Amino acid sequence: MNHTTYYGILKSALLLLIFLSSGETKAQERRFNAGIVAGLTAAQLNGDQSAGYNKVGLTGGIKGIIYLTDKWNLNTEILFAQRGSRYPTGINNPSPGVLFNITTNYVDIPVYVSLGDWLSEDETYYRINLDAGFAYGRLISSKVIDTPFDNDPDIFQDSDIYFLAGVRYMVNSHFAFYFRYNRSFVFLFDRRKTPQINQNSLLSHFLTVRAEYLF
């Protein structure tokens, strides 16, 4: 991704944040909101011959919210997210002495719906939110160590589409903790397209744990 595209995304995200955080209807009932999020990912790749979410990375960005009804809302985000795969250390390593470390950096745009439950004492927000939706991810950089892709890291797919499901606990009307499961539909590496590389197809899935602040 070149610098012009990158700064364009940041500019659009900032404008979205300002618009959503200030939006109100004529009746002074707030219909839009926005927030910032930051946390960690724990990822793995099906096909790397290793089990467990051993690849830990960073994630963060902004989110916008449209309140559809009392309990339902529509959400979108612009995130930076790290994923990939890493063989564990110790006896669980399927190939002792081999690192097999893949780091993939994405700009993700999730869109999902949320259902609220457990109304707060002051009846202004729901403490629990259940989320489900989909996301588009664009690979912006990658790094490989001791893998079949060391001489050709550009073989990875540039685009990803994944399903997400999450649960959010609101500490108060502004601050929340969030857990999400994410699973891709698109192979990061598709062996059928490049059979000369001795590696299984790789499909991403990862966990997200983060904190959220809503304006």
N, C-alpha and C positions, 0 to 999 in steps of 0.2 A: 504494500500500500504506500503510495507516494505521500509527500508531506501535504500537498494541496488537498487530497482526499481526506487525510487524517484531520487537518484543521477544519475542513468542511463539516465533518461529523461532530467535532467538538462545538462548533458554532451553532449547528442545528440543535444539539443537545442543550446548550445553554439557553437558547430561545424557548425551547419546549419547557424547560424547567421554570423560567420566569413566567411564561403564560399560564401553566397549570397551577403554579403556586398562588397566583393572584385571581384565578377565575371564580366568579360568583354569578348567580342568577339575579334577576331583578328583585326577586323576593328575598335576597340576601341569604339564600340557602346555598351552601357551598357544594358545587358539583364536580370540581376538579381539585386535585392536590398533586404534590410532587415530593420527592425525597431523595436522599443519598444512601447508598448501601456499600458495605465493605466486609470482606470475610475471606474464607479459605475454600479451596476445592480439594477433593481427594478423588483421584481418577485411576482408571485402568482401561486397557484395550483388550477386548476379546480377540484371541488369536495370537497373543504374545507368549503363550505357554506359561503364564504366571497368573495366579489368583490373588485377589486382594487389592484394595484401593491404596496402592503404595506410592503413587505420585501425588505429592502435595504441592499446591500452587496458590496463587493469589487471585482474587476477583474483586471488582468494585465498579461503581458507576452511578447512574441516576435512574430514577423511575418516575413515571407519570401515572396518575390514577383518575379514572372517570367513574363516579358513583352512579350506578344504574338504578338501583332500588335501595331500600333500607339495608338489605343483606348482601346484595350482589354488586360487584364492581369489576371494571375492566382495567387491566394493567399493561403497561409496556415499559421496557427498560432498554438502556444502552449500556453495555457492560464490557469491560476488559476481563477476560477469563483465561487462566492457564490450565491446560490439561496434559494428557500424555500417558506415559507408562514408565515404570522403573522396577527392575527386578529387586526383590527384597534382599537384605543382607542375611547371612547366616544359613542355616540348614534348609530354609524354605526356598532358597534360590534354585530354580530349575537347572541352571548351568553355573555351578560354583566357579568363581573367578571371572565371570562375564558380567559386565555392567548393564547392558541393554537399557539405555536411558533415552526416552523421547520426550521432548518438551514442545508443546504446541501452544501458541498464543493467538487468541481469537478476539475479535469484536463481535459480541453476541447481541441480538435484538429479540428478546422474548416477548410474546403476547399471550396473556392468559387471563382467565376469569377467577375471581375469588368469592367464596361463600363465607359469610361471617356467622359466628355463633358465640354464646356466652356473653351476654350484654353486660357492660361494666355497671358499677353501682350508680354512676351518674347518668347512665343510659345515653352516653354520647359516642360510644364505639364498641365494637365486638372484640373480645380478648383473643379469640381463636379464629383464624382464617385458613380455609382449605383452598389450595390453588391447583389448577390444571390448565395446560395449554401447550403451545409449540414455540420453537425459537429457530431463527436463522443465525448461523455463525459464519464469519468470514475469517479464514486463516491469514494472519498478518506476518507471522514469522514462525520458524521452527528450528530446533536444534536436536541433533542425534549424536549419541555416543555408543560405539561398539554395537552397531545394528547392521542389518543388510542394506540400509539406506545411507550409510556413511558417505558414499561417493555420489549419491543422487537424492538429497533430501527434498528436492523440488517435486518428487514423485507423488507427494501427498495431495489429496483433493483440496482445492481452495475453499469450497463451500460445504457447509454442514447444515442439516435440518434435524432437530431433535425434539422429543417429547419431554415434558416436565411435569412433576407433581410435587407439591410442597405443603408445609404447614407452618403457620406464623403465630407466635405468641406475642401479644401486645402488652408490654409492661405498663404503659400509659398511652395517652392519645398520640404521642409523638415517637416513642421508642419501642422497637420490637426486636425479637430474635427469630431467626428463620432457618428452616432446614428444607432442602430440596433434592429430589432425585431427578437425574437427567439421563436420557438414553437416545443415542443417535440412530437415524435411519440410513445415513449415508456412510459408506466405508471411508475411513481416513486413507487406507491403502486397499485397493481392489486387485487381488492377484489375477483375476480373470483378464484384466486389461494389461498386466505386465507379468506374464507367466515366467519370464526369464529370471526374475528375482525370487530367490529361495526364501519366501516368507509367506505365512498365512495372511489372508485378508484381515484387516484390523478395523474393529468397530468400537467406538468410544462410548463409555458411560461413566458418569461421575456424580459425586455428592457435593452439595454446596451447604456450608454453614456460615451464616453471616449476621451482622447487626444492621438494622435499618433505622433511619431517622426521617420522620415525615414532618413537613412544615405545617 
